[in-house]
Amino acid sequence: MIGPITINSEEDVAKAIARIANLAIELGYRLERENRLLTKEEAYDQISHSASLFKGILEYVGRQPS
């Protein structure tokens, strides 16, 4: 499980995206190495990463002056 992602700048967005992408790549290599498919739990973890990022971005955008 992933905790909340705090975004305070566009650079933070880029770093969070890169971190999530690297986690997905590592998982992909592990699945390939173990010759297996993604489990339901692993899929939910991936969804959780993306949802946390999206929430962090929405909170960041909401703090910006219009």
C-alpha positions, 0 to 999 in steps of 0.5 A: 500500500502507498501513502498519500503523495504530497505535491508542492510543485510541478517538479514533484509531479514529475518525480512522483510519476517517475517513481510510480513508473519505476515501481511498475517497471520493477514489478514487470521484471519480477513478473517476467522473471517469475514467469507469472501474471499479475495478482489481484493484490498487485493490480490494486497496488498499482491502482492505488499508486495512480489514485494517490498521485491523482489525489495529490495533483488535485490537492495541489491544483486546488491550492493554486490561485486562479 
